[in-house]
Amino acid sequence: MGPPGTPADLSNAEIVDYSIVEGDGRVRLKLKDGSVVEVRLEIMNILRAGNDPNTGLPTYVVQSAPLVRLVETPKELRKAPLRPGSKDPKAIQGFG
């Protein structure tokens, strides 16, 4: 391990198995506009990357991805979906 802010050397890191002790990793957030969003953290791997030279404590790297789901939204924020074949000048090329 190097100084703070430097990436960990993962060449000798080992994958550590884990089990969930508490919770399911989901958080529901009510936005100011009235929408409700659910965010869940999906854990892919946990790696033990050695020990911190200053404290001697083990260092872990958690590889994860947030999964975001719109649960609820006020009707006034909704718009009609584009019909197939219609052109939206703001659409990203290849996506609509």
Beta strands, then each sheet from edge to edge (+ up, - down):
strand 1: 14-15
strand 2: 26-30
strand 3: 36-51
strand 4: 58-72
sheet 1: 1+ 3- 2+
sheet 2: 1+ 3- 4+
end
